[in-house]
Amino acid sequence: MYTNQQLIDHLIRSGILRTPCLIRAFERCDRILFVPEPFQKDAYGDYPLHIGEGQTISQPFTVAVMLEMLAPPENGQVLDIGSGSGWTTALLAAAVGESGRVEGVERIASLVDYGRTNLAKVHIRNATIEPADPSALGKPGHLYDRILVSASAPELPVSLIDQLKTGGILVIPIQNSIWRITKNGEGKIEAYELNGFRFVPLIVP
């Protein structure tokens, strides 16, 4: 695959990328703009790539799976934990639209700067990337329609459930599975697991 459109077509043919707002987000947020120059020749390959500091930009197939599971709503408020290169933050911001809002948090200072620079390349104005609080996971005290985590936790962080609005959805890797956690109207949770994935480890305070 040598173009962004070829990558998108591949994800659509695979049956993974289906939702129109997500397809448009992938079209707008060309992966090559979020990949360091030495790896740009591989930007449209369906595999992870290094972005420095021992971190990666995730495989496009995996990103598409997670975003489809998350189902970011139009005008939604979204938290992106482990924003890395800024690609998922940008995709989410494009998907929720200008009236929505995405807050990215990242523990590695150089990647905070890198992600911010990359957001500007695709003219994303409804998203921010901030340094993560080293003493807490996510943004305690705030509520979101959706929360995306892009690193693997050893177990479900209960503190993130408290940051979901009623009806909200958390998508998070736990060990080698991706979990979709839905907070229903009674405050109870419903869970769905999709196994067979690998991620960098989540640092849990």
C-alpha positions in Angstrom: 0.0 0.0 0.0 1.5 3.3 -1.1 -1.2 5.9 -0.5 -3.5 6.8 2.3 -6.5 5.8 0.1 -5.1 2.4 -0.5 -4.7 1.9 3.2 -8.3 3.0 3.8 -9.6 0.7 1.0 -7.7 -2.2 2.6 -9.3 -1.5 6.0 -12.8 -1.3 4.4 -12.2 -4.5 2.4 -11.2 -6.2 5.6 -14.6 -5.5 7.0 -13.1 -3.5 9.9 -13.6 0.1 8.9 -17.3 0.7 8.2 -18.7 3.9 9.8 -18.8 6.9 7.5 -17.5 9.4 10.0 -14.5 7.2 10.8 -13.8 6.6 7.1 -13.8 10.4 6.6 -11.5 10.8 9.6 -9.0 8.4 8.1 -9.2 10.3 4.9 -8.5 13.6 6.6 -5.8 12.3 9.0 -3.2 10.9 6.7 -1.0 8.5 8.7 2.2 9.7 7.0 1.8 13.0 8.9 2.0 11.2 12.2 5.1 9.1 11.4 8.7 10.2 11.9 10.5 10.9 8.7 12.8 7.8 8.8 9.7 5.6 8.8 7.5 7.5 6.3 8.2 5.0 3.5 6.3 2.5 5.6 3.5 4.9 6.7 0.8 3.0 4.8 1.8 -0.5 5.9 -0.6 -2.2 8.1 1.8 -2.6 11.1 3.0 -0.5 14.0 5.9 1.9 13.6 8.3 3.4 16.1 7.8 7.0 17.1 10.6 7.2 19.7 10.9 6.8 23.4 10.1 3.1 23.1 6.6 3.9 21.8 4.8 3.1 18.6 2.0 4.4 16.3 -0.4 1.5 16.4 -1.2 -0.8 13.5 -4.0 0.8 11.3 -6.1 -2.4 11.6 -6.0 -2.2 15.4 -6.8 1.5 15.4 -9.8 0.9 13.1 -11.0 -2.0 15.4 -10.8 0.2 18.5 -12.5 3.2 17.0 -15.3 1.1 15.6 -15.8 -0.4 19.1 -15.7 3.0 20.6 -18.2 4.5 18.2 -17.3 8.2 18.8 -20.6 10.2 18.7 -21.1 13.4 16.8 -20.5 16.3 19.2 -19.1 13.9 21.8 -16.6 14.6 24.6 -13.7 12.1 24.3 -10.6 11.4 26.4 -7.7 9.8 24.6 -5.2 8.2 27.1 -1.7 7.7 25.6 -2.0 10.0 22.7 1.5 9.2 21.4 1.9 10.6 17.9 -1.5 12.3 18.1 -3.0 10.1 15.3 -5.8 8.6 17.4 -6.5 12.1 18.9 -6.8 13.6 15.4 -9.0 10.7 14.1 -11.3 11.1 17.1 -11.5 14.8 16.7 -12.4 14.5 13.0 -15.0 11.9 13.9 -16.9 13.9 16.6 -16.9 17.0 14.5 -16.1 20.7 15.3 -18.8 20.8 18.0 -17.2 17.8 19.8 -14.1 17.8 21.9 -11.1 15.5 22.4 -8.6 15.7 25.2 -5.4 13.7 24.7 -3.1 13.0 27.6 0.5 11.6 27.2 3.1 10.8 29.9 6.2 11.4 27.7 7.0 15.1 27.3 8.6 14.8 23.9 5.5 13.0 22.5 3.2 15.7 23.9 5.1 18.2 21.7 5.2 15.8 18.8 1.5 15.1 19.0 0.6 18.8 19.2 2.7 19.5 16.1 1.0 16.7 14.2 -2.5 17.9 15.1 -1.6 21.2 13.6 -0.6 19.5 10.3 -4.2 18.4 9.8 -5.7 21.6 11.2 -7.4 20.0 14.1 -8.9 22.7 16.4 -11.2 20.7 18.6 -8.6 18.7 20.3 -5.7 19.2 22.8 -2.8 17.1 24.0 -1.6 17.7 27.6 0.9 16.0 29.9 -0.6 13.2 31.8 -0.9 13.5 35.6 1.7 11.0 36.9 -0.4 10.5 40.0 -3.7 9.6 38.4 -5.0 7.7 35.3 -7.1 9.8 33.0 -8.6 13.0 34.3 -10.4 12.2 37.6 -13.3 14.6 38.3 -14.2 14.9 34.6 -16.8 13.0 32.7 -16.7 11.8 29.1 -18.9 10.2 26.5 -16.0 8.0 25.4 -12.6 7.1 26.7 -9.9 5.4 24.5 -6.8 3.8 26.0 -4.0 2.9 23.7 -1.8 0.8 26.0 -2.4 -2.5 27.7 -3.5 -2.5 31.4 -2.9 -5.6 33.6 -6.5 -5.3 34.7 -9.5 -3.0 34.3 -8.8 0.4 35.9 -11.9 1.0 37.9 -11.1 4.7 38.2 -11.8 5.1 34.5 -15.4 3.8 34.9 -15.9 6.8 37.3 -14.9 9.1 34.4 -17.6 7.8 32.1 -21.0 9.5 31.7 -24.0 7.4 31.9 -24.2 5.5 28.6 -20.5 6.1 28.0 -18.1 3.6 26.5 -14.5 2.8 27.4 -12.3 0.9 25.0 -9.1 -0.4 26.6 -6.6 -3.2 26.0 -6.3 -5.5 29.0 -3.4 -7.9 28.6 -3.8 -9.3 25.1 -7.5 -8.4 24.5 -9.4 -5.2 23.6 -12.3 -4.6 25.9 -15.4 -2.4 25.3 -16.9 -1.4 28.6 -20.3 0.3 28.6 -21.7 2.2 31.6 -25.5 1.6 31.4 -28.3 3.8 32.8 -28.1 2.2 36.2 -24.4 2.8 36.5 -23.7 -0.9 36.0 -21.2 -2.0 33.3 -21.5 -4.3 30.3 -18.3 -5.7 28.9 -17.3 -7.2 25.5 -13.9 -8.8 24.8 -12.0 -9.1 21.5 -8.7 -11.1 22.0 -5.5 -11.6 20.0 -3.8 -8.2 20.2 -0.5 -6.8 21.5 0.2 -3.3 22.9 2.8 -1.4 24.8 2.2 -1.6 28.6 0.0 1.0 30.3 1.7 2.7 33.2 -0.9 2.7 36.0 -0.2 5.1 38.9 
